[in-house]
Amino acid sequence: MNNIKIKKWIGIGLICVSVASCKVPSVPIIKENNIVPVAYNDSTTTALKDSTNMVVTPWRDFFSDHYLSNLIDTALKNNQELMITLQEIEIAKSEVRFKQGQLLPTVGAKIGAGVEKVGRYTSQGAGDASTDIVPGKKFPDPLMNYEAALTGNWEIDIWGKLHDQKKAAIARYLSTMEGKNFVLTNLVAEVANSYYELLALDNQLDVVQETIKLQQNALEVIKAQKEAARSTELAVQKFKAEMLNSQSLACEIKQDIQETENRINLLLGRYAQTIPRDKSSFLTMVSPAVHSGIPSQLLANRADIRKAELDLAAAKLDVKVARAEFYPSFNISATLGLEAFKPSYFVKMPESMLYSLAGELATPLINKNGIKAEFSKASALQLQAMYNYQQTILSAYAEVSNNLSKISNLQKSYDLKSQQVEALTKSNDISNDLFKSARVDYFEVLMTQRDALEAKLELIKTKRDQLNTVAVTYRDLGGGWK
């Protein structure tokens, strides 16, 4: 007889599973494309011979300027964006613990008291009135109820849904770790770029102030020549206007210096203060050697690529979880405790004992629109994560490729601008000497001074761009978080 009952319930369960399995959508199979070229900028032969990558160098060794190293170290301790990211890690870690807990039975305790008054002319009321607790003693009316019990509930993970939720949570936790590394790489590069910007502005200000002194001397000369009737008021005003323009430029550079210092202090998580630095060696500063390695190394070295890959893994698991919602869920619940209408009866065993054990197989049958919508949403998010992963790889390759080309062209540009500055400096000296002897017009002196100033400022900008590009390349290759 018991075997017949067991077979009956098994049959019912199989029918439920069969009904629930009808028209369950299949998991979309996607294959992301993470194949990258074998080299950057068609330098296949060179790249295959040398896979050395400069990201293996810790940032403390990569940036040799001790002032810059101190700034980066402070930023890594105090930067507010980094602190926010660290809290995202804690949130993801808590989610992992939550999903882990769902795999285990939940056990609770409850203590309660209540009172119940039923109508005398009801089946329960009539039954209570005609029943004796002990001979000659009726049920109390109203009836109190006291209960103390342990309860338990456990969802059996027969389809692996809960395990997949846990795996997805772990993947997202690891993704936040990579997100932190990505913030670190960007923070290191941003502090370095702002620092180089500050040094460049310092040097530009020095050049402008030196030019102002030369222009002041030239203005005195032209005033003397005017008094000697060897020049005109037009020349005096032209020289004066040029000097005033340079003084205005100096004010703009001072403002840029202030804003750059404030930007660095913001990155360091502190209020405005002077940034210590050594501006004297800026133009002679040597950038670290650039070793890009091969493009396939980006997949392992770039934190944003690893983060996108983990997000994709989590999205794939979400699809499996959403699909499992179409199948029945199996829950076991149990209760064990004591219950009586009078506290003194608690000690009377086994009369006051209560217990229950139940198994429940529940499956959605009608109106599955909500489940279908969740599955459709998870599938779309999976595709979105795949496209984001592939886009991140494409962007990483393009960034590194552009920077490698830029480093080469900036070096050539810097060499040419250095020669230009040298030639214009000599021209400036010659024009001043010729002007004093009235052998050239004042206009030629003004143009030579202006060209020399612009060339020197451009040389400094090119040096800044060189240093910034190397720092950005180090970041784009995946360096800076170690």
C-alpha positions in Angstrom: 0.0 0.0 0.0 2.8 2.4 0.9 4.6 1.6 -2.4 1.5 2.5 -4.3 1.3 5.9 -2.6 5.0 6.6 -3.2 4.6 5.7 -6.9 1.5 8.0 -7.0 3.3 11.0 -5.7 6.3 10.3 -8.0 4.0 10.2 -10.9 2.4 13.5 -9.9 5.8 15.1 -9.6 6.8 13.9 -13.0 3.7 15.3 -14.5 4.4 18.6 -12.9 7.9 18.6 -14.2 6.7 17.7 -17.7 4.1 20.4 -17.8 6.6 23.0 -16.5 9.1 21.9 -19.1 6.9 22.6 -22.0 8.0 25.5 -24.1 11.0 26.3 -21.9 13.2 28.6 -24.0 16.7 27.3 -24.6 19.8 29.2 -23.3 21.2 31.4 -26.2 24.7 30.2 -27.0 27.0 33.1 -27.7 30.7 33.0 -28.5 32.6 36.2 -27.9 35.4 37.2 -30.2 38.5 38.0 -28.2 41.0 37.4 -31.0 43.4 40.4 -31.4 46.1 41.1 -34.0 49.6 39.7 -33.4 51.2 43.1 -33.3 50.6 46.8 -33.1 50.9 49.1 -36.1 52.0 46.3 -38.5 55.2 45.7 -36.5 54.6 42.0 -36.6 58.2 40.9 -36.8 59.5 43.1 -34.0 56.6 42.2 -31.8 57.0 38.5 -32.2 60.7 38.8 -31.3 60.1 40.9 -28.2 57.1 40.2 -26.0 58.5 42.3 -23.1 55.8 44.4 -21.5 56.5 47.3 -19.3 53.4 46.7 -17.1 55.5 44.3 -15.1 57.3 47.3 -13.7 55.6 48.6 -10.5 54.6 52.2 -10.6 57.1 53.2 -7.9 59.9 52.1 -10.2 58.3 53.4 -13.4 58.0 57.0 -12.1 61.4 58.0 -10.9 60.5 61.5 -9.8 60.3 61.2 -6.0 57.9 64.2 -5.8 55.5 62.4 -8.2 55.9 59.1 -6.3 54.9 60.8 -3.0 51.8 62.4 -4.7 50.7 59.1 -6.1 51.2 57.4 -2.8 49.0 60.0 -1.1 46.3 59.6 -3.8 46.2 55.9 -3.3 45.5 56.4 0.4 43.0 59.3 0.2 41.3 59.4 -3.2 37.5 59.6 -2.8 36.6 57.7 -6.0 38.9 54.9 -4.8 37.2 54.8 -1.4 33.8 54.6 -3.2 35.1 51.7 -5.3 36.3 49.8 -2.2 32.8 50.0 -0.8 31.4 48.5 -4.0 33.7 45.6 -3.2 32.3 45.2 0.2 28.8 45.3 -1.2 29.6 42.5 -3.7 31.3 40.5 -0.9 28.1 40.7 1.1 26.1 39.6 -1.9 28.3 36.5 -2.2 27.6 35.6 1.5 23.9 36.1 1.0 23.8 33.8 -2.0 25.9 31.3 -0.1 23.3 31.4 2.8 20.5 30.6 0.3 22.0 27.2 -0.3 21.7 26.2 3.3 18.5 25.5 5.4 17.2 28.4 7.3 16.4 27.8 11.0 14.4 30.1 13.2 12.9 30.3 16.6 9.5 31.7 17.6 7.8 32.4 20.9 4.2 33.6 20.9 1.0 34.0 22.9 -2.5 34.6 21.7 -6.2 34.4 22.7 -9.0 33.0 20.7 -12.8 33.2 21.3 -14.9 31.2 18.9 -18.7 31.2 18.6 -20.5 28.7 20.8 -22.7 27.7 17.9 -19.9 26.6 15.6 -18.4 23.2 15.1 -15.2 24.2 16.9 -17.1 26.0 19.7 -19.5 23.1 20.2 -16.6 20.6 20.2 -14.7 22.6 22.7 -17.7 23.0 25.0 -18.3 19.2 25.0 -14.7 18.2 25.5 -13.1 17.8 28.9 -9.4 18.6 29.4 -9.5 16.3 32.3 -12.6 14.7 33.7 -14.9 17.4 35.0 -12.8 20.3 33.6 -13.9 22.0 30.4 -11.9 24.0 27.8 -11.4 27.5 28.9 -13.3 30.2 27.1 -11.8 32.4 25.7 -8.9 30.0 24.9 -5.3 31.2 25.4 -2.5 29.7 23.3 1.2 29.7 24.1 3.8 28.4 21.7 7.6 28.0 21.5 9.0 26.3 18.5 11.9 25.9 16.1 11.1 26.3 12.4 13.1 25.3 9.4 12.9 25.8 5.6 15.1 24.5 2.9 14.9 24.9 -0.9 16.5 21.9 -2.5 18.6 23.2 -5.4 17.5 20.4 -7.9 18.2 22.6 -11.0 21.3 24.3 -9.8 19.7 27.7 -9.8 21.0 28.7 -6.3 24.5 27.5 -7.2 24.4 29.5 -10.4 23.3 32.6 -8.4 26.2 32.1 -6.1 28.7 31.7 -9.0 27.3 34.9 -10.6 27.7 36.8 -7.3 31.3 35.6 -7.1 32.0 36.7 -10.6 30.6 40.1 -9.8 32.7 40.3 -6.7 35.8 39.6 -8.7 34.6 42.1 -11.3 34.5 44.8 -8.5 38.1 43.8 -7.6 39.1 44.4 -11.2 37.1 47.6 -11.2 39.3 48.7 -8.2 42.4 47.9 -10.2 41.1 49.9 -13.1 40.5 52.9 -10.9 44.0 52.5 -9.6 45.6 52.5 -13.0 43.6 55.6 -14.0 44.4 57.4 -10.8 48.1 56.8 -11.1 48.1 58.1 -14.7 45.9 61.0 -13.9 48.2 62.2 -11.0 51.2 61.8 -13.3 49.6 63.7 -16.2 48.5 66.5 -13.9 52.0 66.7 -12.3 53.6 66.9 -15.8 51.1 69.6 -16.7 52.1 71.5 -13.6 55.8 71.3 -14.5 55.1 72.4 -18.1 53.2 75.4 -16.9 56.0 76.3 -14.5 58.5 76.2 -17.3 56.2 78.2 -19.6 55.8 80.9 -17.0 59.6 81.1 -16.7 59.9 81.5 -20.4 57.2 84.2 -20.5 58.7 86.1 -17.6 62.1 86.0 -19.3 60.5 87.2 -22.5 58.9 90.1 -20.6 62.3 91.2 -19.3 63.6 91.2 -22.8 60.6 93.1 -24.0 61.0 95.7 -21.2 64.6 96.2 -22.2 63.6 96.6 -25.9 60.9 99.0 -24.9 63.5 101.2 -23.0 65.7 101.1 -26.1 62.9 102.1 -28.5 61.9 104.9 -26.1 65.5 106.2 -26.1 65.6 106.0 -29.9 62.4 108.0 -30.1 63.9 110.7 -27.9 66.9 110.8 -30.2 64.5 111.1 -33.2 65.7 107.7 -34.5 62.2 106.0 -34.0 58.5 106.9 -33.8 55.7 106.7 -31.2 54.2 103.8 -33.3 57.2 101.7 -32.6 57.0 102.5 -28.9 53.3 101.5 -28.7 54.0 98.3 -30.7 56.7 97.2 -28.3 54.5 98.2 -25.3 51.5 96.2 -26.7 53.7 93.2 -27.2 54.9 93.4 -23.6 51.4 93.8 -22.3 50.3 90.7 -24.3 53.1 88.7 -22.7 52.1 89.9 -19.2 48.5 88.9 -19.9 49.7 85.5 -21.0 51.7 85.2 -17.7 48.5 85.8 -15.8 46.7 83.1 -17.7 49.5 80.6 -17.0 49.4 81.5 -13.3 45.6 80.7 -13.3 46.3 77.4 -15.0 48.9 76.6 -12.4 46.4 77.3 -9.6 43.7 75.1 -11.2 46.2 72.3 -11.9 47.4 72.3 -8.2 43.7 72.2 -7.1 43.1 69.3 -9.5 46.0 67.4 -8.0 44.9 68.1 -4.5 41.4 66.9 -5.3 42.9 63.6 -6.6 44.8 63.4 -3.4 41.6 63.9 -1.3 42.7 67.1 0.4 42.1 70.8 0.3 44.2 73.3 -1.7 47.9 73.5 -0.8 51.2 74.0 -2.7 52.3 71.0 -4.7 56.1 70.3 -4.1 58.0 69.8 -7.3 61.3 70.3 -9.1 60.7 72.3 -12.4 64.3 72.8 -13.2 64.9 69.4 -14.9 61.6 69.2 -16.9 63.1 69.6 -20.4 65.8 67.1 -19.6 63.5 64.6 -18.0 63.9 61.2 -19.6 60.8 59.1 -20.1 60.9 55.4 -19.2 61.5 53.0 -22.1 58.3 51.8 -23.7 57.9 48.0 -24.2 54.4 47.3 -25.4 54.7 43.5 -25.7 52.1 41.9 -27.9 48.3 42.7 -28.1 47.2 39.4 -26.7 48.8 40.4 -23.4 46.1 43.0 -23.0 43.6 40.3 -22.2 45.5 39.4 -19.1 46.9 42.8 -18.1 44.1 45.3 -18.6 41.8 45.5 -15.6 38.9 46.8 -17.6 39.1 43.8 -20.0 39.2 41.4 -17.1 36.2 43.2 -15.5 34.2 43.0 -18.7 35.0 39.3 -19.0 33.8 38.6 -15.5 30.7 40.7 -16.1 30.0 38.5 -19.2 30.5 35.3 -17.1 28.0 36.6 -14.5 25.5 37.6 -17.3 25.7 34.0 -18.7 24.9 32.6 -15.3 22.0 35.0 -14.9 20.5 33.5 -18.0 20.7 30.0 -16.6 19.1 31.2 -13.4 16.3 32.9 -15.3 15.7 29.7 -17.3 15.5 27.6 -14.1 12.5 29.7 -13.0 10.4 27.8 -15.5 11.0 24.5 -13.6 9.4 23.4 -10.3 11.0 24.4 -7.0 11.1 21.9 -4.1 10.9 23.2 -0.6 11.1 21.3 2.7 9.6 22.9 5.8 9.6 21.6 9.4 8.5 22.8 12.8 9.3 21.4 16.3 8.2 22.8 19.6 5.8 23.1 22.5 2.2 24.4 22.4 -0.4 24.7 25.1 -3.2 26.9 26.3 -1.6 27.2 29.7 2.2 27.7 30.4 2.2 25.0 33.1 1.1 22.4 30.5 4.4 23.0 28.6 6.1 20.4 30.7 3.6 17.7 30.0 5.2 15.5 27.4 4.4 14.4 24.8 0.9 16.0 24.9 2.3 19.6 24.5 4.7 18.7 21.7 4.1 19.9 18.2 5.9 19.0 15.0 5.4 19.1 11.3 7.4 18.1 8.2 6.3 19.0 4.7 7.6 18.8 1.3 6.3 21.1 -1.5 6.8 20.9 -5.2 5.6 24.2 -6.8 5.7 25.0 -10.5 4.3 27.8 -12.6 1.5 26.7 -14.9 -0.4 29.7 -16.2 0.6 33.3 -16.9 4.4 32.9 -17.3 4.8 36.4 -18.7 6.8 37.6 -15.8 9.2 34.7 -16.0 9.5 35.0 -19.7 10.2 38.7 -19.4 13.0 38.0 -16.9 14.5 35.4 -19.2 14.3 37.8 -22.1 15.9 40.5 -20.0 18.7 38.2 -18.9 19.4 37.2 -22.5 19.6 40.8 -23.6 21.9 41.7 -20.8 24.1 38.7 -21.7 24.4 40.0 -25.3 25.1 43.5 -24.0 27.8 42.2 -21.8 29.4 40.3 -24.7 29.4 43.4 -26.9 30.8 45.5 -24.1 33.6 42.9 -23.6 34.5 42.9 -27.3 34.2 46.7 -27.4 36.6 47.0 -24.5 39.2 44.8 -26.3 38.9 46.9 -29.5 39.2 50.1 -27.6 42.2 48.8 -25.6 44.0 47.8 -28.8 43.2 51.2 -30.5 44.4 53.2 -27.5 47.8 51.4 -27.3 48.3 51.5 -31.1 47.6 55.3 -31.1 49.9 55.9 -28.2 52.8 53.9 -29.7 52.5 55.9 -32.9 52.2 59.2 -30.9 55.3 58.5 -28.9 57.3 58.0 -32.1 56.0 61.1 -33.8 56.3 63.3 -30.6 60.0 62.4 -30.4 60.6 63.5 -34.0 58.5 66.6 -33.3 60.5 67.4 -30.2 63.8 67.1 -32.0 62.7 69.4 -34.7 61.2 72.0 -32.3 64.5 71.9 -30.3 66.3 72.9 -33.5 63.7 75.6 -34.2 64.0 77.1 -30.7 67.8 77.1 -31.1 67.6 78.9 -34.4 65.0 81.4 -33.2 67.0 82.1 -30.1 70.0 83.0 -32.2 67.8 85.1 -34.5 66.4 86.9 -31.5 69.9 87.8 -30.3 70.9 88.9 -33.8 67.8 91.0 -34.3 68.3 92.8 -31.0 71.9 93.7 -31.9 70.9 94.9 -35.4 68.1 96.9 -34.0 70.3 98.7 -31.6 72.5 99.7 -34.5 69.4 100.7 -36.5 70.1 98.1 -39.2 66.7 96.3 -38.9 63.2 97.6 -38.5 61.4 97.3 -35.1 58.8 95.1 -36.7 61.4 92.4 -37.4 62.4 92.5 -33.8 58.9 92.1 -32.6 58.2 89.2 -35.0 61.4 87.4 -34.0 60.6 87.8 -30.3 57.1 86.5 -30.8 58.2 83.5 -32.9 60.9 82.7 -30.3 58.3 82.8 -27.5 55.8 80.7 -29.3 58.5 78.1 -30.3 59.7 77.8 -26.7 56.2 77.4 -25.4 55.5 74.7 -28.0 58.7 72.9 -27.1 57.5 72.7 -23.5 54.1 71.5 -24.6 55.7 68.8 -26.7 57.8 67.6 -23.8 54.7 67.5 -21.6 52.9 65.5 -24.3 55.8 63.1 -24.5 55.7 62.4 -20.7 51.9 62.2 -20.6 51.8 59.8 -23.6 54.3 57.4 -22.0 52.3 57.5 -18.7 49.0 56.9 -20.6 50.6 54.0 -22.6 51.7 52.5 -19.3 48.1 52.7 -18.1 46.6 51.5 -21.3 48.8 48.4 -21.3 47.5 47.6 -17.9 50.2 49.0 -15.6 49.8 51.1 -12.4 47.8 49.0 -10.0 50.6 46.9 -8.7 
